[in-house]
Every structure is written in C-alpha cells, then in structure tokens.
Amino acid sequence: MKNFIKVAFIGSGNVAWHLAPAIDNATGFKVIEIYSPTEKNAKALVNRLYEAEVKTDLDFSESEAQLFFFCIKDDGIEALAKEIILPENAVIIHNSGSLPITVLAYAATARMAVLYPLQTFSKQKKVNIEDVPFFVETIGEGVEEIMVKLANQLSQKVAVVNSQKRMALHIAAVFASNFTNHMLTISKTIMDASDLPYTCLTPLISETINKSLEIGPLAAQTGPAKRGDLKILDLVLSMLEVDYQFAEIY
C-alpha cells in the first residue's frame, strides 16, 4: 500500500458506515484503522473494508495513516481534537455541516479539513455516494489538493466552500430533510390512529417532492391554505384539537 494515502476513522456511526467503504474503494486511498468507543461497532465497520484493523485507543502516534476522519457527534469533536495523539503532518477532518473548521484547532496539527456530505445517512439504507454533493474546506499547505482529489473520487458534485456557507447549507438541509421527515412522521401517526395504511400516501409524497424539484416549491404549493379556504382550515383544526402540537404545526 505504499502508493496509497492511508486513512483512519474515529467513529463508526451512520456517516462512517457509508463513507469509509467509499474511500476504501477510491483510487489512491486506503482505510487502515477504525476506532470506536464501542469495539464491536468498530469491528462491524472493519468487516465492510478490505484491510482495515480495529484501533483500541486514541494514540495514533505510530500510525501510518495520513488522513484522520472524526465521524462522531458534533458536540464531541472539540474534545476529540484535544485528546487524540497524531503522527507528524496528519490531516484531521470532520464531516459536520454546522461546525466551523476551527473546532479542530485544538489538535496538535496545523493541517485540517472539512468534508461535508450533503445527505442523510442510515446504516439500514444504501446511498449512492456518487450522487451526494461534497463540500470541502481546508487549512494547511497541500490539504485542499488532497481533499478535492478525494472528494472527486467519491462524487461528481464537489465544491470548495467556507464555514459560513456550509452552515447555510446545513440549515437549508434541516428544513428540507429533518423537518420534512418529521411532517411525514406526523402523517403516519394520523394514518395509524385511523387504521389506514401509510403507503396510501406514497404517490402523493413522491409527486410532492418531484414537483418541487421540477417547478420549484413555491409553484408546487397547493391545498386549503394556499386557496385561503378558511372553513376547511377550521374543520381540520377542530379534528386536531386532541393533539395540541399537531394543531399548532397545522
């Protein structure tokens, strides 16, 4: 593996579950180590890779890895940067949309990056990484070249953006994904309560998303609120009185 840029992952959650195998398959890159506070989770991720090994502590001083991905919860990244022991010239990388690159500044390296994949990840659902937009930010000599090279190996959609723009991307993504999914959760709750199959909504959900992408969300909006049909709105609110939160959202 002399000609490969070697990679270590700290964390084995949803993002690492998809990103580590993708990097392991990228030309010129090889994942060699996985660390997780829960060793069985690290072993599960190692089983998805070619030649990686489980790392049981955060002392990477003798590691051959050059890139270190922090795939953990946002609120643990700063503490990890302080705790991890790195080899010389290591590049540390986080994947957060909401945190600035400077959260990594506590680590004993001047080379750092963000590789932010704009997608929702779950271990149970396969994602086509080639379709995922990746946003890169770097600090340190030569780091941008490495990270853009890696990102281009992973995806056809790569851009270099600063922390402020990445935060805007993250906020927009929360509205588009997390908030939308919460609305669908409410829809399923209402369907379940009336003993109706949630799958009845499948064509509507698909058409709503597709139409929004094709003609824009403003033009795609329909329904009683759009029409100003106050009688229907009042009727729905009266039916939702049993659940104050649903009524407030409606």
Salt bridges, closest charged atoms under 4 A:
GLU39 OE2 - LYS43 NZ 3.76
ASP57 OD1 - LYS55 NZ 2.53
GLU64 OE1 - LYS6 NZ 2.70
GLU78 OE2 - LYS82 NZ 3.74
GLU137 OE1 - ARG166 NH1 2.69
ASP192 OD2 - LYS188 NZ 2.90
